[in-house]
């Protein structure tokens, strides 16, 4: 069996007295499209932040290509690159698209500006936004801002191959978008998985059913701090697991507590 790229072992996280994750085990495999679903407030985005190294767990260990992670945030020395696309795109309003996408290269590489602009143009072309490098985020639609954030997440430094992202983490990539814009983003996620210079492995948090069904190979259902169910999209349509059925149907009656 293929060795996992990333493993979470016994991961727990609490905020105050609220236990969000309770000894969670999770493996992520090469070229996998994994979606983490479940009700709001169950720790889905927390898992992404722990994988990205933005948040340290209270208990448990993270392994990257079999190596135990020993640092967090600025101390990370992971053997693979991990990029993250935030829910609100998280672009710098005062910077142009070019400066946003090429931010890390402008700040932390010795590449000439002309070369960075060329690399930015290539990434913008990949996400279907050629020729917009001189615009500011306020001049873009919500869907365009999402795609710019994708271009930034897959930006790599050609002088440092180890910095190229092998795994992308998507936090609600279609939240707040209309159905047509959501379809564009869903197609782009799959296109980037297959494209040279894209990223073949991704983990996504989403509530949107079209996004789950169109972009997932495997689904993890998280509730009560634990993984309660996992399977394929087809499995989710035929499962007799009551919480999964309730989640997809939107029924207020079931094991998932409804908050009004």
C-alpha positions as CSV (number, residue, x, y, z in Angstrom):
1,X,0.0,0.0,0.0
2,X,1.2,3.5,-0.8
3,X,2.8,5.3,2.2
4,X,0.9,8.4,3.3
5,X,2.2,11.8,2.7
6,X,0.8,13.2,5.9
7,X,-0.3,11.4,9.1
8,X,-2.1,12.7,12.2
9,X,-1.8,10.4,15.1
10,X,-3.8,11.0,18.3
11,X,-4.4,14.7,17.6
12,X,-6.3,16.6,20.3
13,X,-7.1,20.3,20.5
14,X,-9.2,22.3,22.9
15,X,-10.0,26.0,23.2
16,X,-10.7,26.6,26.9
17,X,-13.0,23.9,28.0
18,X,-14.3,23.2,24.5
19,X,-12.6,20.1,23.1
20,X,-12.5,20.5,19.3
21,X,-10.5,17.4,18.3
22,X,-10.3,14.3,20.5
23,X,-7.4,11.9,19.6
24,X,-8.0,12.1,15.8
25,X,-6.1,9.7,13.5
26,X,-5.9,10.7,9.8
27,X,-3.8,9.6,6.8
28,X,-3.5,11.6,3.5
29,X,-2.1,9.8,0.5
30,X,-0.4,11.0,-2.7
31,X,-2.6,12.2,-5.5
32,X,-5.7,12.1,-3.2
33,X,-8.6,14.5,-3.2
34,X,-9.8,14.4,0.4
35,X,-12.8,16.3,1.7
36,X,-13.4,16.9,5.4
37,X,-17.1,17.5,6.1
38,X,-19.3,17.9,9.2
39,X,-21.4,20.5,11.1
40,X,-20.0,23.9,11.8
41,X,-17.7,24.2,14.8
42,X,-16.5,20.6,14.7
43,X,-12.8,21.2,14.1
44,X,-12.5,20.9,10.3
45,X,-10.6,24.1,9.8
46,X,-8.6,23.4,13.0
47,X,-7.3,20.2,11.3
48,X,-6.2,22.2,8.2
49,X,-4.3,24.6,10.4
50,X,-2.6,21.8,12.3
51,X,-1.6,20.2,9.0
52,X,-0.3,23.5,7.7
53,X,1.7,24.1,10.9
54,X,-0.2,27.2,11.8
55,X,-1.5,25.7,15.0
56,X,0.1,23.2,17.4
57,X,-2.0,20.4,18.8
58,X,-2.4,19.9,22.5
59,X,-1.6,16.2,22.1
60,X,-0.6,13.9,19.3
61,X,1.9,13.9,16.5
62,X,2.1,14.9,12.9
63,X,4.2,13.0,10.4
64,X,5.2,14.3,7.0
65,X,6.5,11.6,4.6
66,X,7.1,9.5,7.7
67,X,9.1,12.2,9.5
68,X,7.8,13.4,12.8
69,X,7.2,17.1,12.7
70,X,9.3,18.8,15.4
71,X,8.5,22.5,14.9
72,X,5.5,24.8,14.2
73,X,5.0,27.8,12.1
74,X,8.3,29.6,11.7
75,X,10.3,26.6,12.9
76,X,8.9,24.1,10.3
77,X,11.3,22.1,8.2
78,X,8.9,19.8,6.5
79,X,10.2,17.6,3.6
80,X,7.3,18.6,1.4
81,X,5.7,22.0,0.7
82,X,2.2,22.5,2.0
83,X,0.1,25.4,0.6
84,X,-3.1,26.8,2.0
85,X,-6.1,28.6,0.4
86,X,-8.0,30.5,3.1
87,X,-11.8,30.9,3.1
88,X,-11.8,34.6,2.5
89,X,-8.8,34.5,0.0
90,X,-6.7,36.5,2.5
91,X,-5.3,38.9,-0.1
92,X,-3.5,42.1,0.8
93,X,-5.8,44.9,-0.2
94,X,-3.0,47.4,-0.6
95,X,-1.0,45.2,-3.0
96,X,-1.7,44.4,-6.7
97,X,-2.5,40.9,-7.9
98,X,1.1,40.6,-9.1
99,X,2.4,41.5,-5.7
100,X,0.0,39.2,-3.9
101,X,0.7,36.2,-6.0
102,X,4.5,36.7,-5.9
103,X,4.6,38.0,-2.3
104,X,6.9,35.3,-0.9
105,X,9.3,35.5,-3.9
106,X,9.5,39.3,-3.7
107,X,10.1,39.1,0.0
108,X,12.3,36.0,0.4
109,X,14.1,35.2,-2.8
110,X,16.9,36.7,-4.8
111,X,15.1,36.3,-8.1
112,X,15.0,39.5,-10.3
113,X,11.6,41.2,-10.4
114,X,11.2,40.5,-14.1
115,X,11.5,36.8,-13.4
116,X,9.0,36.9,-10.6
117,X,6.5,38.8,-12.8
118,X,7.0,36.0,-15.4
119,X,6.3,33.3,-12.8
120,X,3.2,35.2,-11.6
121,X,1.9,35.5,-15.1
122,X,2.3,31.7,-15.6
123,X,0.3,31.0,-12.4
124,X,-2.4,33.5,-13.3
125,X,-2.7,31.9,-16.7
126,X,-3.1,28.5,-15.0
127,X,-6.1,29.8,-12.9
128,X,-7.7,31.4,-16.0
129,X,-6.8,35.1,-15.1
130,X,-4.2,36.3,-17.6
131,X,-3.3,39.9,-17.7
132,X,-4.8,41.1,-14.4
133,X,-1.5,41.5,-12.5
134,X,-1.8,45.3,-12.2
135,X,-5.3,45.2,-10.6
136,X,-6.1,45.4,-6.9
137,X,-8.3,42.9,-5.0
138,X,-11.1,45.4,-4.7
139,X,-11.3,45.5,-8.5
140,X,-12.0,41.7,-8.6
141,X,-15.1,39.6,-8.1
142,X,-15.3,37.1,-5.3
143,X,-14.6,34.2,-7.7
144,X,-11.6,36.0,-9.2
145,X,-10.2,36.7,-5.7
146,X,-10.5,33.0,-4.9
147,X,-8.6,32.1,-8.1
148,X,-5.9,34.6,-7.3
149,X,-5.5,33.0,-3.9
150,X,-5.1,29.6,-5.7
151,X,-2.3,31.1,-7.9
152,X,-0.5,32.3,-4.8
153,X,-0.8,28.9,-3.1
154,X,0.9,27.1,-6.0
155,X,3.6,29.7,-6.5
156,X,7.0,28.0,-6.2
157,X,10.6,29.3,-6.1
158,X,12.5,27.6,-8.9
159,X,15.7,28.1,-6.9
160,X,14.3,26.0,-4.1
161,X,12.4,22.9,-5.4
162,X,11.7,21.8,-1.8
163,X,9.5,24.9,-1.4
164,X,7.1,23.7,-4.2
165,X,3.8,22.7,-2.6
166,X,3.0,19.0,-2.9
167,X,-0.2,19.4,-0.9
168,X,-2.9,22.1,-1.0
169,X,-5.3,22.8,1.8
170,X,-8.6,24.4,0.8
171,X,-10.7,26.0,3.5
172,X,-14.3,26.4,2.2
173,X,-13.1,27.4,-1.4
174,X,-16.6,27.9,-2.7
175,X,-18.2,29.6,0.3
176,X,-20.2,32.7,-0.6
177,X,-20.1,32.1,-4.3
178,X,-23.1,31.6,-6.6
179,X,-23.6,28.2,-8.3
180,X,-21.9,29.2,-11.5
181,X,-18.9,30.7,-9.8
182,X,-18.7,27.6,-7.6
183,X,-18.6,25.4,-10.7
184,X,-15.7,27.4,-12.1
185,X,-13.8,27.0,-8.8
186,X,-14.6,23.3,-8.6
187,X,-13.4,22.7,-12.1
188,X,-10.2,24.7,-11.3
189,X,-9.5,22.6,-8.3
190,X,-9.6,19.4,-10.4
191,X,-7.6,21.1,-13.2
192,X,-4.8,22.1,-10.8
193,X,-4.7,18.6,-9.5
194,X,-3.9,17.3,-13.0
195,X,-1.8,20.1,-14.3
196,X,2.0,20.2,-14.4
197,X,3.0,22.8,-11.9
198,X,-0.2,22.4,-10.0
199,X,-0.7,20.3,-7.0
200,X,-1.8,16.6,-7.2
201,X,-2.8,16.2,-3.6
202,X,-5.3,18.3,-1.7
203,X,-7.4,18.3,1.5
204,X,-10.6,20.4,1.5
205,X,-13.0,21.6,4.1
206,X,-16.4,22.3,2.6
207,X,-20.2,22.3,3.4
208,X,-21.3,22.8,-0.2
209,X,-22.7,19.6,-1.6
210,X,-21.8,20.3,-5.3
211,X,-18.2,20.9,-4.2
212,X,-18.1,17.7,-2.1
213,X,-19.5,15.6,-5.0
214,X,-17.4,17.1,-7.8
215,X,-14.0,17.4,-6.1
216,X,-13.8,14.5,-3.6
217,X,-12.3,11.0,-4.0
218,X,-12.6,10.3,-0.3
219,X,-14.8,11.9,2.4
220,X,-14.1,12.2,6.1
221,X,-17.1,13.0,8.4
222,X,-16.1,14.8,11.5
223,X,-18.4,15.2,14.5
224,X,-18.0,15.3,18.3
225,X,-14.2,15.7,17.9
226,X,-13.8,12.4,16.2
227,X,-13.9,10.9,12.7
228,X,-17.3,9.2,12.7
229,X,-17.4,7.9,9.1
230,X,-15.3,7.8,5.9
231,X,-15.9,6.7,2.3
232,X,-16.3,7.7,-1.3
233,X,-18.9,10.0,-2.8
234,X,-20.9,6.9,-3.9
235,X,-20.6,5.5,-0.4
236,X,-22.1,8.7,1.1
237,X,-25.2,8.3,-1.1
238,X,-25.9,4.8,0.1
239,X,-24.7,4.8,3.7
240,X,-27.0,4.0,6.5
241,X,-25.0,6.2,8.9
242,X,-27.6,8.5,10.4
243,X,-25.4,11.5,11.0
244,X,-24.1,11.5,7.4
245,X,-27.6,11.1,6.1
246,X,-28.8,14.0,8.2
247,X,-25.9,16.2,7.1
248,X,-26.6,15.7,3.4
249,X,-30.4,15.9,3.7
250,X,-30.3,19.0,6.0
251,X,-32.9,17.4,8.3
252,X,-33.1,19.0,11.7
253,X,-34.1,15.7,13.3
254,X,-31.2,13.3,13.9
255,X,-28.1,12.7,15.9
256,X,-26.6,16.1,14.9
257,X,-27.8,18.8,17.3
258,X,-29.4,21.7,15.5
259,X,-28.5,25.2,16.7
260,X,-31.1,27.9,16.2
